[in-house]
């Protein structure tokens, strides 16, 4: 496992994990659109042979990222530019804060 690579992208990884656990419609739409590109890519690894985290397939055979996480990180982009960033990490945090403020308060 490439710990330096993981540390460098820890913000994007955490963002993807959070968005994978707490599903939001807009994030799922983006993840589904991105996955359409991945499904056509010859480097899609469905067996997990090239995954940074074993058993986390499907993943990208080039970068080793787990797609269930990377596709949901709005600040991540495809290493071969099949799809790009939607927001920076800071913009994603600001959007989350804004959306949380717009939720009706429970009584």
N, C-alpha and C positions, 0 to 999 in steps of 0.2 A: 504494500500500500504506500502510495506517495504522500506522506504526511505533510511535506512542504507545500505541495499543490493544494491539499485539502485546507491547510491553514490559510493559504493565500485567498481562497474562495469561501472562507467560513461564513461570511455574511450572506452570500448567495445560497449556500447550502442550508443555512438556518431558515432563510426566507422560503426556500422550496419545501423544507420539512414542515414549517408552519402552515403553508398554503396547501400542503398535501393532507394534513390532519384536519385543519379547519377549512373545509371546502367553501369556496365562494364562486358564484356563477360566472363573474367576469374572468376570474383566473382560470376556471375550467374551460371556458370558451377559448382562451388563448392557448392553454395546454393542448387542447384537442386540435387546434389549427396547426400548432407546431408539430404535433405527432404525425400529422398527415405528411409532412416533409420527411420526417424520420423513417416512416414506414417504407418510403421509396428509396432510402439511402442504402447503398451496398455495405455501409459500415455499421448498420444496426445489428447489435449483438443480442439475439434472443436466447442464447444458451448460457450466457454469463461468462464466457471464456476470457473476455477482455475487460470485465467490470472491475473497478477499483475496489468495490466492496463485493466480495463473492456472494452469490445468491441473490443479488439485487436486480437481476435482469427484468425487463430489457434495459440495455444501457448503450451508450455510444461506444463503438469499437475503437474510435480514434482517441477520445479523451478519457474514457472509462467511467463517465458520469452515469449515475442511475437516472433514467429518464423520468420516473415518477416524481423525482425531486427537481431535476434541472428544468423540465418543461414548465414547472409551476413557479420558478424563480423569475419574476418579471424583470429582474436586473441582469439575468444571464443571457448569453447569446450562443448560438451554434458556432463551434470552432471553425467550421468551413463556410460560415455565413449563409446557411440555408434559411435561418430566421434570426432576428436580432433582438436587442433589448427593447423592452417596452418602457421601462422606467429605470432610473438609477436607484440604488439602494435607499438613498435619502428620500427620493420622490415616492418610493413604495411605502416607506415609513410614514410620510406625511399623508398619503392617501389612506392608509390604514387608520391613522388618527382621525382624519376627517370622517371616514365612514363610521367609525365607532361613535363619534359625536352625533351623527345623524340618526342613530338607532333610537327608537322610542324607549324611554326610561321605564323599567319594570317597577311596579308598585308593591 
